[in-house]
């Protein structure tokens, strides 16, 4: 199951700010069906990452994500994909994952793929 951040409960397009997404679509990659759950960590990147884990997601995708959130997810074995700063629909994400055309973020490539989406760092990574 992949967790996709949404800006509204009825949205079908990825939200731009991962930690501020009030909802996540949980997409079952074997069936293509999804359901939407509230992000109880909304407004806090690390709490959002914990919420994604608690929802049972084995992977997630982002438009913008900071380093602290990525590190937490990676340490907890949640695979992270980049949307390459493209507003993808849930259907697009489903097809891209099945076609293996989504970019997996790793420790080796994270510096070039991560972008918190904010001009001032207010995250909880160890660079503050």
N, CA, C and O atoms as a GROMACS GRO file, in nm:
protein
  512
    1UNK      N    1   0.084  -0.117   0.000
    1UNK     CA    2   0.000   0.000   0.000
    1UNK      C    3   0.088   0.124   0.000
    1UNK      O    4   0.188   0.131   0.073
    2UNK      N    5   0.051   0.221  -0.082
    2UNK     CA    6   0.125   0.347  -0.091
    2UNK      C    7   0.038   0.461  -0.038
    2UNK      O    8  -0.081   0.469  -0.070
    3UNK      N    9   0.097   0.548   0.043
    3UNK     CA   10   0.028   0.664   0.098
    3UNK      C   11   0.055   0.785   0.010
    3UNK      O   12   0.170   0.820  -0.018
    4UNK      N   13  -0.054   0.849  -0.035
    4UNK     CA   14  -0.046   0.964  -0.124
    4UNK      C   15  -0.106   1.085  -0.053
    4UNK      O   16  -0.224   1.083  -0.019
    5UNK      N   17  -0.027   1.191  -0.030
    5UNK     CA   18  -0.082   1.308   0.041
    5UNK      C   19  -0.185   1.382  -0.043
    5UNK      O   20  -0.167   1.402  -0.163
    6UNK      N   21  -0.294   1.422   0.022
    6UNK     CA   22  -0.403   1.494  -0.045
    6UNK      C   23  -0.434   1.623   0.032
    6UNK      O   24  -0.423   1.628   0.154
    7UNK      N   25  -0.471   1.728  -0.042
    7UNK     CA   26  -0.504   1.855   0.023
    7UNK      C   27  -0.650   1.862   0.067
    7UNK      O   28  -0.686   1.943   0.152
    8UNK      N   29  -0.735   1.776   0.009
    8UNK     CA   30  -0.877   1.769   0.049
    8UNK      C   31  -0.918   1.622   0.050
    8UNK      O   32  -0.858   1.539  -0.020
    9UNK      N   33  -1.018   1.591   0.128
    9UNK     CA   34  -1.063   1.453   0.141
    9UNK      C   35  -1.110   1.394   0.008
    9UNK      O   36  -1.094   1.274  -0.016
   10UNK      N   37  -1.168   1.477  -0.077
   10UNK     CA   38  -1.220   1.427  -0.205
   10UNK      C   39  -1.126   1.452  -0.323
   10UNK      O   40  -1.165   1.432  -0.438
   11UNK      N   41  -1.003   1.495  -0.295
   11UNK     CA   42  -0.906   1.521  -0.401
   11UNK      C   43  -0.854   1.389  -0.459
   11UNK      O   44  -0.849   1.287  -0.391
   12UNK      N   45  -0.814   1.394  -0.585
   12UNK     CA   46  -0.749   1.279  -0.648
   12UNK      C   47  -0.613   1.318  -0.705
   12UNK      O   48  -0.556   1.247  -0.788
   13UNK      N   49  -0.560   1.435  -0.660
   13UNK     CA   50  -0.431   1.485  -0.706
   13UNK      C   51  -0.340   1.502  -0.584
   13UNK      O   52  -0.383   1.548  -0.479
   14UNK      N   53  -0.214   1.465  -0.601
   14UNK     CA   54  -0.117   1.475  -0.492
   14UNK      C   55  -0.108   1.618  -0.439
   14UNK      O   56  -0.110   1.714  -0.516
   15UNK      N   57  -0.097   1.630  -0.307
   15UNK     CA   58  -0.079   1.759  -0.240
   15UNK      C   59   0.067   1.801  -0.251
   15UNK      O   60   0.156   1.715  -0.256
   16UNK      N   61   0.093   1.931  -0.254
   16UNK     CA   62   0.232   1.974  -0.270
   16UNK      C   63   0.315   1.968  -0.143
   16UNK      O   64   0.434   1.937  -0.151
   17UNK      N   65   0.260   1.997  -0.027
   17UNK     CA   66   0.340   1.996   0.096
   17UNK      C   67   0.306   1.872   0.179
   17UNK      O   68   0.198   1.863   0.238
   18UNK      N   69   0.398   1.779   0.183
   18UNK     CA   70   0.375   1.648   0.244
   18UNK      C   71   0.326   1.658   0.389
   18UNK      O   72   0.221   1.601   0.423
   19UNK      N   73   0.399   1.728   0.473
   19UNK     CA   74   0.365   1.735   0.615
   19UNK      C   75   0.241   1.816   0.647
   19UNK      O   76   0.187   1.806   0.757
   20UNK      N   77   0.195   1.896   0.551
   20UNK     CA   78   0.076   1.977   0.572
   20UNK      C   79  -0.048   1.919   0.503
   20UNK      O   80  -0.153   1.983   0.500
   21UNK      N   81  -0.035   1.800   0.448
   21UNK     CA   82  -0.150   1.736   0.381
   21UNK      C   83  -0.245   1.684   0.488
   21UNK      O   84  -0.205   1.603   0.571
   22UNK      N   85  -0.370   1.728   0.488
   22UNK     CA   86  -0.464   1.684   0.592
   22UNK      C   87  -0.516   1.541   0.572
   22UNK      O   88  -0.576   1.484   0.662
   23UNK      N   89  -0.493   1.485   0.452
   23UNK     CA   90  -0.542   1.350   0.423
   23UNK      C   91  -0.439   1.271   0.344
   23UNK      O   92  -0.351   1.329   0.280
   24UNK      N   93  -0.452   1.140   0.349
   24UNK     CA   94  -0.373   1.050   0.266
   24UNK      C   95  -0.466   0.952   0.198
   24UNK      O   96  -0.554   0.894   0.261
   25UNK      N   97  -0.444   0.933   0.067
   25UNK     CA   98  -0.509   0.823  -0.003
   25UNK      C   99  -0.420   0.701   0.018
   25UNK      O  100  -0.299   0.708  -0.006
   26UNK      N  101  -0.478   0.592   0.061
   26UNK     CA  102  -0.405   0.467   0.076
   26UNK      C  103  -0.441   0.379  -0.042
   26UNK      O  104  -0.550   0.323  -0.048
   27UNK      N  105  -0.348   0.369  -0.136
   27UNK     CA  106  -0.370   0.300  -0.262
   27UNK      C  107  -0.319   0.157  -0.254
   27UNK      O  108  -0.201   0.134  -0.227
   28UNK      N  109  -0.408   0.062  -0.276
   28UNK     CA  110  -0.373  -0.079  -0.281
   28UNK      C  111  -0.319  -0.108  -0.420
   28UNK      O  112  -0.393  -0.101  -0.518
   29UNK      N  113  -0.191  -0.139  -0.429
   29UNK     CA  114  -0.128  -0.157  -0.559
   29UNK      C  115  -0.167  -0.288  -0.628
   29UNK      O  116  -0.143  -0.303  -0.748
   30UNK      N  117  -0.226  -0.379  -0.556
   30UNK     CA  118  -0.269  -0.504  -0.620
   30UNK      C  119  -0.407  -0.489  -0.685
   30UNK      O  120  -0.438  -0.560  -0.781
   31UNK      N  121  -0.489  -0.398  -0.633
   31UNK     CA  122  -0.624  -0.382  -0.687
   31UNK      C  123  -0.649  -0.248  -0.757
   31UNK      O  124  -0.738  -0.238  -0.842
   32UNK      N  125  -0.572  -0.147  -0.722
   32UNK     CA  126  -0.596  -0.013  -0.775
   32UNK      C  127  -0.698   0.067  -0.696
   32UNK      O  128  -0.723   0.183  -0.727
   33UNK      N  129  -0.756   0.007  -0.595
   33UNK     CA  130  -0.854   0.076  -0.511
   33UNK      C  131  -0.782   0.153  -0.401
   33UNK      O  132  -0.674   0.116  -0.357
   34UNK      N  133  -0.847   0.262  -0.358
   34UNK     CA  134  -0.790   0.341  -0.250
   34UNK      C  135  -0.899   0.387  -0.155
   34UNK      O  136  -1.017   0.393  -0.190
   35UNK      N  137  -0.856   0.418  -0.033
   35UNK     CA  138  -0.944   0.485   0.062
   35UNK      C  139  -0.867   0.601   0.122
   35UNK      O  140  -0.744   0.603   0.119
   36UNK      N  141  -0.940   0.697   0.176
   36UNK     CA  142  -0.879   0.819   0.228
   36UNK      C  143  -0.887   0.820   0.379
   36UNK      O  144  -0.992   0.792   0.438
   37UNK      N  145  -0.775   0.853   0.442
   37UNK     CA  146  -0.766   0.861   0.587
   37UNK      C  147  -0.712   0.998   0.627
   37UNK      O  148  -0.635   1.060   0.554
   38UNK      N  149  -0.753   1.042   0.744
   38UNK     CA  150  -0.705   1.171   0.798
   38UNK      C  151  -0.559   1.159   0.840
   38UNK      O  152  -0.517   1.055   0.892
   39UNK      N  153  -0.483   1.264   0.816
   39UNK     CA  154  -0.344   1.273   0.863
   39UNK      C  155  -0.348   1.337   1.002
   39UNK      O  156  -0.359   1.459   1.014
   40UNK      N  157  -0.339   1.255   1.105
   40UNK     CA  158  -0.345   1.307   1.242
   40UNK      C  159  -0.219   1.386   1.279
   40UNK      O  160  -0.216   1.452   1.383
   41UNK      N  161  -0.116   1.379   1.195
   41UNK     CA  162   0.008   1.454   1.219
   41UNK      C  163   0.017   1.580   1.136
   41UNK      O  164   0.123   1.643   1.130
   42UNK      N  165  -0.092   1.620   1.070
   42UNK     CA  166  -0.092   1.734   0.979
   42UNK      C  167  -0.031   1.858   1.044
   42UNK      O  168  -0.067   1.895   1.156
   43UNK      N  169   0.062   1.921   0.972
   43UNK     CA  170   0.129   2.041   1.022
   43UNK      C  171   0.266   2.013   1.081
   43UNK      O  172   0.340   2.106   1.111
   44UNK      N  173   0.299   1.886   1.099
   44UNK     CA  174   0.428   1.846   1.155
   44UNK      C  175   0.480   1.730   1.072
   44UNK      O  176   0.421   1.622   1.070
   45UNK      N  177   0.592   1.752   1.004
   45UNK     CA  178   0.647   1.651   0.914
   45UNK      C  179   0.674   1.517   0.978
   45UNK      O  180   0.636   1.413   0.924
   46UNK      N  181   0.740   1.517   1.095
   46UNK     CA  182   0.772   1.390   1.160
   46UNK      C  183   0.647   1.319   1.211
   46UNK      O  184   0.640   1.196   1.206
   47UNK      N  185   0.551   1.395   1.260
   47UNK     CA  186   0.424   1.334   1.304
   47UNK      C  187   0.348   1.279   1.184
   47UNK      O  188   0.279   1.177   1.195
   48UNK      N  189   0.359   1.346   1.070
   48UNK     CA  190   0.297   1.295   0.948
   48UNK      C  191   0.362   1.164   0.907
   48UNK      O  192   0.293   1.070   0.869
   49UNK      N  193   0.495   1.158   0.914
   49UNK     CA  194   0.567   1.034   0.881
   49UNK      C  195   0.521   0.920   0.972
   49UNK      O  196   0.500   0.807   0.927
   50UNK      N  197   0.506   0.949   1.100
   50UNK     CA  198   0.459   0.847   1.195
   50UNK      C  199   0.316   0.804   1.162
   50UNK      O  200   0.283   0.687   1.174
   51UNK      N  201   0.233   0.899   1.121
   51UNK     CA  202   0.095   0.868   1.083
   51UNK      C  203   0.094   0.773   0.963
   51UNK      O  204   0.018   0.676   0.961
   52UNK      N  205   0.178   0.800   0.864
   52UNK     CA  206   0.187   0.714   0.745
   52UNK      C  207   0.223   0.571   0.787
   52UNK      O  208   0.166   0.475   0.738
   53UNK      N  209   0.318   0.559   0.877
   53UNK     CA  210   0.356   0.426   0.928
   53UNK      C  211   0.238   0.361   1.000
   53UNK      O  212   0.208   0.243   0.977
   54UNK      N  213   0.171   0.437   1.086
   54UNK     CA  214   0.058   0.383   1.163
   54UNK      C  215  -0.057   0.340   1.073
   54UNK      O  216  -0.133   0.250   1.108
   55UNK      N  217  -0.070   0.405   0.957
   55UNK     CA  218  -0.175   0.367   0.862
   55UNK      C  219  -0.141   0.239   0.787
   55UNK      O  220  -0.224   0.186   0.713
   56UNK      N  221  -0.019   0.190   0.806
   56UNK     CA  222   0.021   0.063   0.745
   56UNK      C  223   0.081   0.074   0.607
   56UNK      O  224   0.096  -0.027   0.538
   57UNK      N  225   0.115   0.194   0.564
   57UNK     CA  226   0.173   0.212   0.431
   57UNK      C  227   0.316   0.158   0.427
   57UNK      O  228   0.394   0.179   0.520
   58UNK      N  229   0.348   0.089   0.321
   58UNK     CA  230   0.483   0.037   0.299
   58UNK      C  231   0.564   0.130   0.210
   58UNK      O  232   0.686   0.116   0.197
   59UNK      N  233   0.493   0.227   0.147
   59UNK     CA  234   0.560   0.324   0.061
   59UNK      C  235   0.477   0.452   0.059
   59UNK      O  236   0.362   0.455   0.102
   60UNK      N  237   0.539   0.558   0.009
   60UNK     CA  238   0.472   0.687  -0.002
   60UNK      C  239   0.535   0.766  -0.116
   60UNK      O  240   0.641   0.729  -0.166
   61UNK      N  241   0.470   0.872  -0.157
   61UNK     CA  242   0.518   0.956  -0.265
   61UNK      C  243   0.499   1.102  -0.224
   61UNK      O  244   0.408   1.134  -0.149
   62UNK      N  245   0.586   1.189  -0.275
   62UNK     CA  246   0.577   1.330  -0.236
   62UNK      C  247   0.596   1.422  -0.355
   62UNK      O  248   0.656   1.385  -0.456
   63UNK      N  249   0.543   1.542  -0.341
   63UNK     CA  250   0.572   1.654  -0.430
   63UNK      C  251   0.685   1.735  -0.368
   63UNK      O  252   0.786   1.762  -0.433
   64UNK      N  253   0.667   1.775  -0.241
   64UNK     CA  254   0.772   1.837  -0.160
   64UNK      C  255   0.787   1.756  -0.032
   64UNK      O  256   0.687   1.717   0.030
   65UNK      N  257   0.911   1.731   0.008
   65UNK     CA  258   0.937   1.661   0.134
   65UNK      C  259   1.074   1.707   0.185
   65UNK      O  260   1.168   1.723   0.107
   66UNK      N  261   1.082   1.727   0.315
   66UNK     CA  262   1.209   1.765   0.376
   66UNK      C  263   1.293   1.644   0.414
   66UNK      O  264   1.246   1.530   0.418
   67UNK      N  265   1.419   1.672   0.442
   67UNK     CA  266   1.516   1.567   0.472
   67UNK      C  267   1.482   1.491   0.600
   67UNK      O  268   1.498   1.369   0.605
   68UNK      N  269   1.435   1.561   0.703
   68UNK     CA  270   1.403   1.494   0.829
   68UNK      C  271   1.291   1.392   0.813
   68UNK      O  272   1.297   1.283   0.869
   69UNK      N  273   1.190   1.428   0.736
   69UNK     CA  274   1.078   1.337   0.710
   69UNK      C  275   1.128   1.216   0.632
   69UNK      O  276   1.096   1.102   0.666
   70UNK      N  277   1.205   1.241   0.526
   70UNK     CA  278   1.260   1.131   0.447
   70UNK      C  279   1.343   1.037   0.534
   70UNK      O  280   1.325   0.915   0.529
   71UNK      N  281   1.434   1.093   0.613
   71UNK     CA  282   1.520   1.010   0.697
   71UNK      C  283   1.438   0.922   0.791
   71UNK      O  284   1.468   0.804   0.809
   72UNK      N  285   1.335   0.979   0.851
   72UNK     CA  286   1.251   0.902   0.943
   72UNK      C  287   1.182   0.787   0.869
   72UNK      O  288   1.181   0.674   0.917
   73UNK      N  289   1.126   0.815   0.752
   73UNK     CA  290   1.058   0.711   0.675
   73UNK      C  291   1.158   0.603   0.632
   73UNK      O  292   1.128   0.484   0.644
   74UNK      N  293   1.274   0.644   0.582
   74UNK     CA  294   1.375   0.548   0.536
   74UNK      C  295   1.421   0.459   0.651
   74UNK      O  296   1.435   0.338   0.635
   75UNK      N  297   1.445   0.519   0.767
   75UNK     CA  298   1.488   0.442   0.885
   75UNK      C  299   1.383   0.340   0.928
   75UNK      O  300   1.415   0.238   0.989
   76UNK      N  301   1.257   0.368   0.897
   76UNK     CA  302   1.148   0.280   0.935
   76UNK      C  303   1.098   0.195   0.818
   76UNK      O  304   0.986   0.143   0.819
   77UNK      N  305   1.184   0.182   0.717
   77UNK     CA  306   1.160   0.090   0.604
   77UNK      C  307   1.038   0.124   0.519
   77UNK      O  308   0.975   0.034   0.462
   78UNK      N  309   1.003   0.253   0.511
   78UNK     CA  310   0.896   0.297   0.422
   78UNK      C  311   0.964   0.348   0.295
   78UNK      O  312   1.044   0.442   0.300
   79UNK      N  313   0.934   0.286   0.182
   79UNK     CA  314   0.992   0.325   0.053
   79UNK      C  315   0.933   0.459   0.012
   79UNK      O  316   0.812   0.480   0.022
   80UNK      N  317   1.019   0.549  -0.034
   80UNK     CA  318   0.977   0.684  -0.071
   80UNK      C  319   1.000   0.707  -0.220
   80UNK      O  320   1.108   0.681  -0.273
   81UNK      N  321   0.894   0.756  -0.287
   81UNK     CA  322   0.901   0.791  -0.429
   81UNK      C  323   0.887   0.941  -0.446
   81UNK      O  324   0.819   1.007  -0.367
   82UNK      N  325   0.950   0.995  -0.549
   82UNK     CA  326   0.936   1.136  -0.584
   82UNK      C  327   0.835   1.150  -0.698
   82UNK      O  328   0.835   1.072  -0.792
   83UNK      N  329   0.749   1.251  -0.688
   83UNK     CA  330   0.657   1.284  -0.796
   83UNK      C  331   0.724   1.379  -0.896
   83UNK      O  332   0.661   1.424  -0.991
   84UNK      N  333   0.851   1.409  -0.873
   84UNK     CA  334   0.930   1.495  -0.961
   84UNK      C  335   0.862   1.632  -0.981
   84UNK      O  336   0.860   1.686  -1.092
   85UNK      N  337   0.807   1.684  -0.872
   85UNK     CA  338   0.740   1.815  -0.872
   85UNK      C  339   0.634   1.824  -0.982
   85UNK      O  340   0.623   1.923  -1.054
   86UNK      N  341   0.557   1.715  -0.993
   86UNK     CA  342   0.448   1.707  -1.090
   86UNK      C  343   0.321   1.674  -1.014
   86UNK      O  344   0.320   1.584  -0.930
   87UNK      N  345   0.214   1.746  -1.043
   87UNK     CA  346   0.086   1.718  -0.978
   87UNK      C  347   0.023   1.595  -1.042
   87UNK      O  348  -0.054   1.604  -1.138
   88UNK      N  349   0.056   1.480  -0.988
   88UNK     CA  350   0.006   1.353  -1.039
   88UNK      C  351  -0.128   1.317  -0.977
   88UNK      O  352  -0.153   1.348  -0.860
   89UNK      N  353  -0.213   1.253  -1.054
   89UNK     CA  354  -0.338   1.200  -1.000
   89UNK      C  355  -0.309   1.064  -0.937
   89UNK      O  356  -0.204   1.005  -0.960
   90UNK      N  357  -0.404   1.017  -0.858
   90UNK     CA  358  -0.389   0.884  -0.798
   90UNK      C  359  -0.375   0.780  -0.909
   90UNK      O  360  -0.296   0.687  -0.898
   91UNK      N  361  -0.452   0.795  -1.016
   91UNK     CA  362  -0.443   0.704  -1.131
   91UNK      C  363  -0.305   0.708  -1.195
   91UNK      O  364  -0.249   0.604  -1.228
   92UNK      N  365  -0.248   0.829  -1.211
   92UNK     CA  366  -0.113   0.843  -1.267
   92UNK      C  367  -0.011   0.770  -1.179
   92UNK      O  368   0.076   0.699  -1.229
   93UNK      N  369  -0.024   0.790  -1.049
   93UNK     CA  370   0.069   0.728  -0.955
   93UNK      C  371   0.058   0.576  -0.963
   93UNK      O  372   0.159   0.506  -0.965
   94UNK      N  373  -0.063   0.526  -0.968
   94UNK     CA  374  -0.086   0.381  -0.978
   94UNK      C  375  -0.016   0.326  -1.103
   94UNK      O  376   0.058   0.227  -1.096
   95UNK      N  377  -0.038   0.390  -1.218
   95UNK     CA  378   0.023   0.343  -1.343
   95UNK      C  379   0.176   0.354  -1.337
   95UNK      O  380   0.247   0.263  -1.380
   96UNK      N  381   0.226   0.466  -1.284
   96UNK     CA  382   0.371   0.486  -1.276
   96UNK      C  383   0.439   0.384  -1.186
   96UNK      O  384   0.549   0.337  -1.217
   97UNK      N  385   0.376   0.350  -1.076
   97UNK     CA  386   0.434   0.249  -0.986
   97UNK      C  387   0.434   0.112  -1.056
   97UNK      O  388   0.534   0.041  -1.053
   98UNK      N  389   0.323   0.077  -1.119
   98UNK     CA  390   0.316  -0.052  -1.189
   98UNK      C  391   0.416  -0.060  -1.304
   98UNK      O  392   0.473  -0.166  -1.329
   99UNK      N  393   0.437   0.052  -1.374
   99UNK     CA  394   0.531   0.056  -1.486
   99UNK      C  395   0.675   0.078  -1.440
   99UNK      O  396   0.768   0.083  -1.522
  100UNK      N  397   0.693   0.090  -1.308
  100UNK     CA  398   0.825   0.116  -1.250
  100UNK      C  399   0.891   0.243  -1.304
  100UNK      O  400   1.012   0.249  -1.324
  101UNK      N  401   0.807   0.346  -1.329
  101UNK     CA  402   0.860   0.472  -1.380
  101UNK      C  403   0.865   0.582  -1.274
  101UNK      O  404   0.899   0.696  -1.305
  102UNK      N  405   0.832   0.548  -1.150
  102UNK     CA  406   0.846   0.643  -1.039
  102UNK      C  407   0.988   0.634  -0.985
  102UNK      O  408   1.044   0.526  -0.972
  103UNK      N  409   1.046   0.749  -0.954
  103UNK     CA  410   1.182   0.755  -0.902
  103UNK      C  411   1.182   0.723  -0.752
  103UNK      O  412   1.117   0.792  -0.673
  104UNK      N  413   1.256   0.617  -0.714
  104UNK     CA  414   1.272   0.582  -0.573
  104UNK      C  415   1.380   0.673  -0.514
  104UNK      O  416   1.487   0.690  -0.572
  105UNK      N  417   1.350   0.731  -0.398
  105UNK     CA  418   1.446   0.817  -0.330
  105UNK      C  419   1.530   0.731  -0.237
  105UNK      O  420   1.478   0.649  -0.161
  106UNK      N  421   1.662   0.750  -0.244
  106UNK     CA  422   1.756   0.675  -0.160
  106UNK      C  423   1.849   0.774  -0.090
  106UNK      O  424   1.847   0.893  -0.119
  107UNK      N  425   1.928   0.724   0.002
  107UNK     CA  426   2.027   0.810   0.069
  107UNK      C  427   2.125   0.870  -0.033
  107UNK      O  428   2.174   0.981  -0.015
  108UNK      N  429   2.151   0.794  -0.140
  108UNK     CA  430   2.247   0.838  -0.241
  108UNK      C  431   2.192   0.949  -0.330
  108UNK      O  432   2.268   1.035  -0.374
  109UNK      N  433   2.063   0.950  -0.358
  109UNK     CA  434   2.009   1.051  -0.450
  109UNK      C  435   1.918   1.154  -0.382
  109UNK      O  436   1.864   1.243  -0.448
  110UNK      N  437   1.900   1.142  -0.250
  110UNK     CA  438   1.803   1.228  -0.182
  110UNK      C  439   1.837   1.376  -0.189
  110UNK      O  440   1.747   1.460  -0.193
  111UNK      N  441   1.963   1.409  -0.191
  111UNK     CA  442   2.001   1.550  -0.193
  111UNK      C  443   1.947   1.622  -0.317
  111UNK      O  444   1.910   1.739  -0.310
  112UNK      N  445   1.943   1.552  -0.429
  112UNK     CA  446   1.895   1.614  -0.553
  112UNK      C  447   1.743   1.606  -0.568
  112UNK      O  448   1.686   1.680  -0.648
  113UNK      N  449   1.678   1.516  -0.494
  113UNK     CA  450   1.534   1.498  -0.511
  113UNK      C  451   1.448   1.563  -0.402
  113UNK      O  452   1.333   1.599  -0.428
  114UNK      N  453   1.504   1.579  -0.283
  114UNK     CA  454   1.426   1.636  -0.173
  114UNK      C  455   1.422   1.789  -0.182
  114UNK      O  456   1.519   1.852  -0.222
  115UNK      N  457   1.309   1.844  -0.145
  115UNK     CA  458   1.287   1.988  -0.139
  115UNK      C  459   1.171   2.008  -0.044
  115UNK      O  460   1.060   1.960  -0.070
  116UNK      N  461   1.195   2.078   0.065
  116UNK     CA  462   1.090   2.094   0.167
  116UNK      C  463   0.973   2.179   0.117
  116UNK      O  464   0.863   2.172   0.172
  117UNK      N  465   0.996   2.259   0.014
  117UNK     CA  466   0.889   2.343  -0.039
  117UNK      C  467   0.871   2.473   0.036
  117UNK      O  468   0.780   2.550   0.007
  118UNK      N  469   0.958   2.497   0.132
  118UNK     CA  470   0.952   2.622   0.208
  118UNK      C  471   1.086   2.692   0.199
  118UNK      O  472   1.188   2.629   0.175
  119UNK      N  473   1.085   2.825   0.217
  119UNK     CA  474   1.210   2.901   0.206
  119UNK      C  475   1.285   2.907   0.338
  119UNK      O  476   1.406   2.933   0.338
  120UNK      N  477   1.218   2.884   0.448
  120UNK     CA  478   1.286   2.883   0.578
  120UNK      C  479   1.272   2.746   0.640
  120UNK      O  480   1.165   2.686   0.636
  121UNK      N  481   1.378   2.697   0.696
  121UNK     CA  482   1.376   2.564   0.756
  121UNK      C  483   1.312   2.571   0.894
  121UNK      O  484   1.364   2.635   0.984
  122UNK      N  485   1.200   2.506   0.907
  122UNK     CA  486   1.135   2.495   1.038
  122UNK      C  487   1.107   2.348   1.069
  122UNK      O  488   1.023   2.316   1.153
  123UNK      N  489   1.179   2.261   1.000
  123UNK     CA  490   1.158   2.118   1.021
  123UNK      C  491   1.228   2.073   1.149
  123UNK      O  492   1.282   2.155   1.223
  124UNK      N  493   1.225   1.947   1.172
  124UNK     CA  494   1.286   1.893   1.293
  124UNK      C  495   1.406   1.805   1.261
  124UNK      O  496   1.443   1.718   1.340
  125UNK      N  497   1.469   1.829   1.145
  125UNK     CA  498   1.588   1.752   1.112
  125UNK      C  499   1.705   1.802   1.197
  125UNK      O  500   1.693   1.902   1.268
  126UNK      N  501   1.816   1.733   1.190
  126UNK     CA  502   1.929   1.768   1.276
  126UNK      C  503   2.010   1.887   1.226
  126UNK      O  504   2.114   1.918   1.284
  127UNK      N  505   1.966   1.955   1.120
  127UNK     CA  506   2.039   2.070   1.068
  127UNK      C  507   1.994   2.201   1.133
  127UNK      O  508   2.052   2.306   1.105
  128UNK      N  509   1.892   2.197   1.218
  128UNK     CA  510   1.845   2.319   1.286
  128UNK      C  511   1.931   2.352   1.403
  128UNK      O  512   1.906   2.450   1.472
   0.00000   0.00000   0.00000
